[in-house]
Amino acid sequence: MSPGGEPDWLKILRRQERSSGLFARKGKPESGPTEDAPQPAAAPPSPQPSDVPAALPYPVVPPSSPTSTEVPPPAEPAPPAVQPPATGPLAVSGLIAAAGMPLVGGPGHTAEQRRRLRTRGVLFATGGLMLALGVVLGLKILGLSPISNVEWLSAVVVTGVVQILVWYVPHQSLDERIPWDKHYTYVPMLAGATLIALYMYLAVEPVARLLLLMSWFVALLFTAGLAGFLEVTVLSGAMAAGYLVAARLLANRGQLPSFAFEVIVAGVFFGICVYAGMVFQRLLKERTEAHELRRELTEQALTDALTGLPNRRDFERIMGSELERIRRYGGSCTVAMIDVDHFKNYNDTLGHPAGDTLLRELATVMKLQKRQSDFFARYGGEEFALVMVNSTGEDAFDMMERMRRHIETHRFADEEIQPAKSITISAGLACFPDNGPTYEELIAHADQALYVAKSRGRNRVCGP
C-alpha cells in the first residue's frame, strides 16, 4: 500500500467472510440498551460535573434550530472488493510419487496466495514424478526393465514439458478462467495420470507397474475435502484407463504374459477407488459444512445482533489496524464516540422493544450519513463509534455536526416523549496522533469530550 492510500482493513471489510483476528486489547461484552450516561472505555475516569472547568479546551456548538437542515455530502465510491487473507500452509507428507498433486487454495485465500500454493504444489508433484522416473531408471540399472536410455530421456523431457505447462497455468492466474476446476485439482491430476501411465509402459516389470498404480491413492489424499464421489470416480477411471492402455501396448510387444490379468487388476483398482470416492464425498460435505459454520461464527463474533453493525470487538480490531497503518505510512484519523441523549427515558417509557427499534433506526440513519471510507460500529448499549479515515479534526467536526443536525430533524416514532421533543445525539471527538499515541488514550480522550458535550446540555459535538 502506498502512504496515505486506501487502508487494507477497509478493503478486507468489503468481503462477506472477514478475518477473525482480533486487536490485542480485549473489550467488555456488549450490553443491551442501558442508562443514558456515556460509558468510558479506558482510564482516566471522567470528572464530575462540578469539576468541569469554565474554559473548556473543546469547541462547543449549541444545538441548532429543529428546522435547520443540511444536505449530506455525496458518498465516496467504494473501493474494489478484495478477499481477505487466510492462513494455513499447504501440508505435504508421505510419498509424492503421485503425479499431478492437487493444489489447495479455494475460498478464503487471496488470489496471490492461491497462485503461490498451486505453483508450489506443481513443484512438489514434479519432484514426485522425477522420483518415479528414478525408480524406473533403477530397474533398468538392475536389469529388471528393458527401457532404453533414449526412452528414459524422452520420458524426462515429456515430464518436464507437461509439468511446466501445468505450472504455467496458475503462475499466470489462468486457472481462474477454468470454471469446472475452481480448485485447480483435476487438470494436474489428469496430467499426472497420463504421465504415470507412460512410466508404467516404460517400466515393463509387473511389480513396478503395481507400485506406480498404488501411488495414485497417495495423489487422491490431496483431493480430500475438494473432490467428491463423482470427481474421484472420473479421475480414477482415467487412471485405470491409462493403466490398461499401457498394458495393451506391452501385450502387443509381447512383453506381457496375460492381458486378461491386467484387466482384473485395473477392475479391482477402480472398485477400490469408487469406494474411496464415497468416503471423499462425506469428507467434502463435512468440509463444506465446517467452512459455512466458521463463516457464520466469524460473522456473529464481529457483528452486533441488534443493529447489524460491526460490534465493539470488530471496532477495536479495525482501530488497531488503522493506527498501525498511520504509524507506518503517516496521516491521521479521527474517532467519534456517539451517545443517544436521554435514551433511558425513551427505553423506560416505551419499553425495551421500542428502544431496540429506535437503536436499529438510528444505526441505519447514521450509517447513511457517514462517508463510504469510514468505519461505523455499535460500541455498546446506546453508544456508537465512528472512525473517520484520513480526516483532520476540523473536517471530522464538520461531518459530525451534519450528522447531529440530521438526527435532530429526522422524525422518529414517539420522539415527542423526550425532553427535547426529538431524538438527539451527543458526540466526542479525538484525533490520532494529536490526542493520544495509543488506542486506550485516544478512546479516553473521545470519552472525555463526550462527557463535556453531555455536561453542557447534550445535542452537541465537542473536540477534538
VEXNUNU-419562 format. One record per residue (C-alpha): residue in three letters; x, z, y. Coordinates in steps of 0.001 Angstrom, whole numbers, plus 524288, in hexadecimal, padded with zeros to 5 digits. Each point is the difference from the previous one (the first is absolute). Layout:
REM residues N
ALAXZY...
END
This chain:
REM residues 464
MET800008000080000SER804FC7FCE580DA5PRO800B080B0380A0EGLY7F2E88020D8066EGLY7F95C7F7227F634GLU7F3C18027F7F81EPRO801F080CC07F863ASP800CE7FED47F14BTRP7F5B580A797FDE8LEU7F6057F81280775LYS802077F4607F719ILE7FF2D8088C7F3FCLEU7F374806028052FARG7F9367F2B97FF74ARG8005C7FFC87F16BGLN7F541806807F81DGLU809148061F7F636ARG808AE8085E8086CSER80C208074A7FC77SER7FDFB80E227FC07GLY80CD78054080599LEU7FDD680B478096CPHE806BC8050B80C1AALA8080A80BEC7FCCCARG7F7DD8095B8082ALYS7F4748053D7F86EGLY7F3088006F80704LYS7F4F0809947FE88PRO7F4657FB8C7F7F5GLU7F55F7F9868078FSER7F3D3807738030EGLY7F24F7FC1380356PRO7F9D48014480D77THR8054680C6E80613GLU800078074D80CB2ASP802127F88C80CA2ALA80CFC806478034FPRO80BCB7F7277FD54GLN808968035C7F47APRO80E817FFA980395ALA8084E7F9CB7F578ALA80CB7806FF802B2ALA8066580B418072BPRO800DB8048480AA6PRO7F2198055380164SER7F7E17FB4480B5APRO7FEB38094C80B8BGLN7F353806BF80331PRO7F7C27FB4A80B71SER8053580B1380874ASP80DE77FB4B7FD81VAL7FDBF7F222804D4PRO807A37FE3580CA3ALA7F9767FAEF80C2AALA8099F7F4CA80157LEU7FF637F84C7F363PRO80A3C7F62E7FB6DTYR7F5367F6F77FAF2PRO7F8107F69F80851VAL7F1E98045C7FEC3VAL7F52E7F613801CFPRO7F278805188039BPRO7F4727FB187F84DSER7FA837F35A80523SER7F21F7FC98802EDPRO7F7667FDF97F406THR7FCD57F2858051ESER80DF97FB8380101THR803E57F5B47F645GLU80C137F8097FD80VAL8020E7F4957F707PRO80A2F803467F5ABPRO80BEB7F7457FF3DPRO7FFD07F51E7F5E5ALA80585803D07F2DAGLU80D567FAF27FC6APRO800A97F66D7F4A1ALA802BA8068D7F323PRO80D4B7FD6E7F9E7PRO800907F8D97F307ALA7FD6D8087F7F43BVAL80B96803B37F7CAGLN7FFAC8067C7F2F6PRO8062E80D1F7FF90PRO80BE18026B7F82FALA7FED4806007F2C3THR80966807327F776GLY803E17FE427F1B5PRO80BF27F8637FB92LEU7FF677F65B7F4DEALA802E68077E7F38BVAL807CA7F8A77F5E6SER80352805F57F2F7GLY802877FBF37F228LEU804317F2A47FB67ILE7FE2F7F55F80A24ALA802957F4EF7F6C6ALA7F1F97FBC580239ALA7FF717F455808E3GLY7F8377FF2480C7AMET7FE1880E6F8027DPRO7F37C801C2807D7LEU8021D8050E80D80VAL7F9C080BC480629GLY7FAB57FEEA80DC9GLY7F1547FFA580187PRO7F7548064F80A37GLY8065180B3E80724HIS80D0C7F8FB8021ATHR803F37F88680C0EALA803237F1957FEACGLU80E71802F180189GLN7FFA780A8A7F57EARG7F8DC7F6FF7F6A6ARG80A1A7F5658026AARG80B418093B7FD3FLEU7F9DB805BC7F3DEARG7FC987F2D47FA4DTHR80D1E7F9AD802B9ARG806B480BF87FA60GLY7F75E7FEED7F3F9VAL804167F1DB7FE14LEU80E438043680057PHE7FD4D80A457F587ALA7F8FE7F5DF7F7CATHR80B607F6A680197GLY8091780A897FB1CGLY7F752801DB7F415LEU7FFE57F1877FD34MET80EB07FF3480109LEU800C780B4A7F668ALA7F7A07F8237F691LEU809287F471801A0GLY80B32809297FD3EVAL7F988803C57F330VAL7FEC37F1A17FC60LEU80E597FDE080352GLY803B280BB07F7B2LEU7F89D7FA417F471LYS8077A7F34D801EEILE80CFD807378001CLEU7FC378071E7F373GLY7FC3D7F31E7F9D7LEU7F195803A77FEDESER7FB1E7F5828094BPRO803507F17B7FFD4ILE7FE377FEC880EBASER80A767F7B88066EASN807728034380C63VAL7F8E77F51A8072BGLU7F2A6805417FBEATRP8039480DB980413LEU8052D7FBA380D4ASER7F3D27F7B8801C0ALA7F7A880C167FD84VAL807CF8078280A39VAL7FDED7F52C80A03VAL7F1657FEF17FD1CTHR7FE9180EC78010EGLY807058001680D05VAL7F7BB7F50E805A5VAL7F324806077FB71GLN8037580D88804F6ILE804977FAC180D18LEU7F2D47F962801A7VAL7F8CF80C557FBD9TRP8084C807EF80993TYR7FE417F63D80B12VAL7F12F8012F7FFFAPRO7FF2580E5F80449HIS80C6C7FF048080CGLN7F9297F607808B5SER7F2F18074A7FF0FLEU7FA227F45C7F8E6ASP7F9FC8094B7F60BGLU7F607803CA80A60ARG7FA7C7F2437FE7BILE7FD17801B47F175PRO7F233805B27FFEFTRP7FF1C800F27F12CASP80C9C808077FF03LYS7FEDF80A0C80AE1HIS809ED809217F99BTYR809257F4B17FCCBTHR7FFA3803C57F1B6TYR7FB7A7F41F7F872VAL809677F5D88056FPRO80C46807C67FC46MET7FA10803B77F2D9LEU7FCBC7F1EF7FC7FALA80D7C7FB928043BGLY805FD80AAA7F7ABALA7F7BF7FC5D7F430THR804CC7F20A8010ELEU80E3E8042A800C3ILE7FEC28097D7F48CALA7FA1D7F50A7F7D2LEU80BE27F7C38037BTYR8091F80AEC7FBA2MET7F8B08017E7F32ATYR801BD7F1817FD71LEU80E99800F1802BFALA8022880C807F843VAL7FAAC7FA667F327GLU802A880CDA7F8E4PRO7F2B78062B7FC29VAL8044880DD38037DALA804197FB7C80D8AARG7F2FF7F93280219LEU7F87B80C357FC3DLEU8082E808598092ELEU7FD5E7F69B80B1DLEU7F1887FFF67FCA4MET7FF6280ED580031SER8063C8002D80D7BTRP7F3077FAB9804ECPHE7F9F980D757FE67VAL80A3E8055E80952ALA7FBEA7F5B6809E2LEU7F1B7803EA7FE7BLEU8033880DF9803B3PHE802A97FB7E80DCDTHR7F2377FAA38013FALA7F9D480D427FD48GLY7F6058029380A9BLEU800EC7F20880505ALA7FAF67F7C57F4B2GLY7F3B68020D7F800PHE7FB4D7FB367F2CCLEU7FE317F1CA803E8GLU80D227FEE8806C3VAL80798806677F4DETHR7F9147F77F7F609VAL802C67F36180757LEU80E478035C8026FSER802278046B7F204GLY7F9447F3B67FB17ALA809BF7F7FC807E5MET80B28807D87F9FCALA7FABC7FDFB7F232ALA7FE4E7F16E802ACGLY80E107FF248049ETYR80481806CB7F39ELEU7F88D7F6357F78BVAL805617F46F807A0ALA80DDF804F97FDD6ALA7FD178023E7F192ARG7FA1F7F2677FE94LEU80BFD7F9AC80602LEU808EC807C67F702ALA7F7BC7FC1E7F44EASN8013A7F1AB803D6ARG80EC2801B98002BGLY7FF95805EE7F26AGLN804FD80D2B804F8LEU7F3BA8079A7FC9CPRO7FC81803477F1F3SER7F1618021980233PHE7F83D7FC6980C28ALA7F3CE8063F7FA09PHE806E180D2A80036GLU8031D7FE2380E88VAL7F19D7FD4680289ILE7FC8180CFD7F983VAL80A46806EC80838ALA7FA807F9F080C73GLY7F22D803C47FC02VAL803A580E2E7FD69PHE8076F8006280CE3PHE7F4597FAA78077EGLY7F6B0809987F97DILE8087180B7A8041CCYS800507FA9F80DD1VAL7F1207FEEC80035TYR7FF0680E4E7FC5DALA809FE8032480A7CGLY7F7747F87C80987MET7F4D5809927FD71VAL808F480B5680351PHE804E17F90780C2AGLN7F1FE7FDA880456ARG7FD9D80E937FFC2LEU80CA58027B80770LEU7FBE97F61080A3ELYS7F2C880689801A0GLU8062680D6E80164ARG809E97FAE6809BFTHR7F5557F9B080832GLU7F7E880C6E7FFDFALA80BD4808458037DHIS803657F6D880B2EGLU7F22A800C58055BLEU7FFF680EC57FEA2ARG80CD58013480755ARG7FA9E7F76480AC9GLU7F3B68083E8013CLEU8079380CCD7FFD5THR8096B7FAF980A45GLU7F4C37FBC38089FGLN7F90E80CFD7FE4EALA80C6A807A0802E4LEU802477F8D380CD3THR7F1FA7FDC1804A5ASP7F6688094680650ALA7F3CC7FFFC7F783LEU7F68C8023D80B59THR8046C7F5FD80A07GLY807D27F6717F7BDLEU80B92801A680940PRO80DB48035F7FB99ASN8010280EA77FE41ARG809C3809F280529ARG809417FDD57F4A2ASP800937F16E802B7PHE80165802AC80E91GLU80BFA808847FD93ARG805D67F5957F728ILE7FDDA7F53A80A0DMET805118088580B0BGLY80C45802B27F840SER802367F1677FE05GLU7FD637FCDA80E45LEU8092A80A8280537GLU80AA57FB867F6C4ARG7FE187F1FD804A6ILE801888042280E30ARG80C2D808057FD08ARG806167F4377F971TYR7FBCE7F4ED808F6GLY7FC2C806E380C89GLY7F31D7FFA88073ASER7F54B80A0B80162CYS7F290803C07FB42THR7F55D8091A804AEVAL7F79E808C27F79AALA7F289804B680452MET7F91080BB67FA39ILE7F1657FE0780246ASP7F58D80A7A7FEABVAL7F1247FEB3800DDASP7FAC4808CE80ACAHIS7F62B80A807FC29PHE7FEE97FAA47F24ELYS7FC9D80D707FAA8ASN7F3EB8003D80885TYR7FB9F7F2B57FAE0ASN8031D803777F1F1ASP7F97080D6080043THR7F3EA7FB168071BLEU7FD3D7F3E07F7ECGLY806A58039F7F335HIS80BAD7FAFE7F885PRO7F9FE7F2DD7FBFEALA7FDE07FCA480E58GLY80DD18047E80302ASP8056D7F75F7F548THR7F8517F46180527LEU8053F8025B80D9ELEU80E0A800867FB1FARG7FE437F34F7F892GLU7FA557F92C80BEBLEU80A8480583808DEALA80A847FB547F6B2THR7FA447F2428003CVAL7FEBB7FFA080ED3MET80DC3805168027ELYS805D97F70B7F5CBLEU7FA387F4488070DGLN805EF8049B80CD8LYS80E0B801347FB47ARG809C37F4EF7FFD9GLN802017F8977F367SER80E0C804D57FEFAASP7FC8F80E8280166PHE7FD938098A7F4F6PHE7F3BF8086680063ALA7FD2F80B387F69CARG7F75E80BCA7FE24TYR808E780BB480193GLY7F63280A317FB51GLY7F2A68054B8036FGLU7FB8C7F9C280CCBGLU80DF57FC9D803EBPHE805B97F2497FF97ALA80DBA7FAE08022ELEU804897F312805A3VAL80DAF7FA307FFCEMET801FE7F5E480ABFVAL80B807F7867FC15ASN809C57FB4980A3FSER7F826806A980AB3THR805228074980BBAGLY7F95080C6A8046CGLU7F9277F8F980B34ASP7FAAF7F50C7F775ALA7FB5D809B77F5C4PHE7F9778084180A84ASP7F8827F4358052EMET7FBA57FC237F263MET7FB1F80DA97FCB4GLU7F8A68006480CE4ARG7F8F47F37D7FC58MET7FCA7805A97F2B2ARG7FB4F80CC780601ARG7F7107F90B809A5HIS7FAB47F7327F550ILE7FC9A80BBA7F77DGLU7F9AB806C280B8ETHR7F7037F48D802DAHIS7FD257FC837F1D9ARG7F2908042F7FB5FPHE80098809477F44FALA7F44B805CC7F8EEASP7FB1680CEC805E5GLU80B68800AB80983GLU7F7368066080A34ILE8015880D2F7F903GLN80E40800918043DPRO803D3807A180C4DALA804207F355806B9LYS7F3D17F8E17FAF3SER809107F6567F939ILE80A8A7FF8F7F59CTHR80D738010B8060CILE80DFF801657FB72SER80C56806788050EALA80DA37FB027FD28GLY80E02804958012DLEU80B6C7F67D80038ALA80E428013A7FC57CYS80A487F552800DDPHE80B597FE507F6A6PRO80B388026080256ASP7FDA3805C680DA3ASN7F70B80B267FBBCGLY806B6803D67F360PRO80A867FB1E7F6B0THR7F88A803937F3A1TYR7F2787FE1C7FA67GLU7FCC080E7A80101GLU804008012E80E43LEU7F8CC7F39080390ILE7F334804AC7F9E5ALA801AD80D6880625HIS801A07F9A580D5FALA7F3D47F79B7FDF1ASP7F85580BFC7FBA5GLN8047E8074580C34ALA7FB3E7F4C88087ELEU7F30C800007F89ATYR7FE8680E8180291VAL8020C7FDA680E82ALA7F5677F59A7FFD2LYS7F6BB8097B7F941SER8031680B3780931ARG7FD8A7F74F80BD2GLY7F20E7FCE07FC0CARG8013B7F6137F500ASN7FCB27F174800A9ARG80D697FC638052AVAL80D857FB687FC1ECYS80C79807B080280GLY80E3D7FC6A7FE26PRO809A47FB8D7FC78
END
